[in-house]
C-alpha cells in the first residue's frame, strides 16, 4: 500500500467555499455496496434510507474559536496560533506560525489582555503554550479567537454557527465534525419519528484532521491522539443494538473512530473517556460500524483511507471520480455520501 494509491484529481472549483443553505439542501451520493447501486439525492432524503431500529451515532463536540493572531513581545510581525488540545486550565498544545521563532520563554501578546508563554515543544512543530488572562478563558477566547476554518476555504464565514453542528454541546474541537453540518433540527425530528435511535458520543477533533500523510508508506504515518468520551447511556444503547442485530450507522469519521476505538471483538463498546490514535485503512477488521454518512475527503488523507477500509480502494476512488464528474462539492462545506447496505429506500 502506498500513499499515492489514494490520490485523485480534483478541480479547484469543486472545493466548497461556503456551506449549503439550508443545511440539508446539500447533495447526497447514496451507495449500496452489496449491489453497487448509486443514487444521486439530497441530504433531506436521508430518512428514506433509514429504518426503525437503526442507531445513528453523532459526535456532539463543539468547535472553539481556536485560531488566534498576535505578535511576539517586543517584535513586529504576526504570529498565528491554533489551539489543538487542552492540557490543563491554562496550558494548550498548539500549532504555531512561524514555529521556528517561538522558542521556550517567548511571550505572545493577543488582544483583550490575553498573552501566552511558550513552555515546551511537542513533535513536528507543536508548541506547548501557557495562557495568562483575566476572567474566564472561554469568554476571552470567544472575543479574541476566530473559527479555525481549513486553509482551502478562502472565503470569510459570516455566521460562526455554520461551522458548528446543530447538536454540538461539548466545547473542545479544533475543527468541525463536518458530516454533521448537514443536519437541521427538523431533519433530526423526522429521523426520530421514524423510530431511528440517535446516540451521541464525543471526540474532540485535533491534529489528526490537519496532519497530511507525508510518508510514501502510510503505515509509517503516526496518528495524533484525540480525546473521546462515551456515556454509559450511549454505550448501553449501542450494545443493545449490537445484541439485537440492528444497524449502527455513524455520522462522520470521528464517530467511526470513537466507536471502533472503544469496541471489543464482539462489537460491544465500553463507556468512559480515553485518547485514541486509531488508524483505519484497508484490511481493518470492523467491529461495530455498519454504515457511514461522510463528506468527500482530501486526496491521500487518512480519511479517504478510512472510507476505503469500508468499501475497498478501487470502489472508493471510482465513487470519487463519479462525484467529480457529477460536480459534487468537496471537503468541509461540501456534499455528503451515504454508504449503507440493507433495505431499499421507502416509497416516495
Secondary structure, DSSP 8 states (H G I E B T S, - for coil): --GGGG-----GGGB--S--SSGGGSEEEEEETTTTEEEEEEGGGGGGG--TT-EEEEE-EEE---EEEEEETT--S-EEEEEEEE-SSSEEEEEEETGGG--TT-EEE-STT-EEEEEEE-STTEEEEEEE-SS-HHHHHHHH-B----TT--S--S-GGGGS-TT--EEEESS--GGGGG--HHHHHHHHHTT-EEEEEEE---HHHH----SSSGGG-----EEEEE-HHHHHHHHHHHHTT--EEEESHHHHHHHHHHB-TTS-B--EEEEE-----TT---SS--EEEEE---TT-HHHHHHHHHH-HHHHHHHHHHHHHTT--BSTTS-EEEEE-SS-----
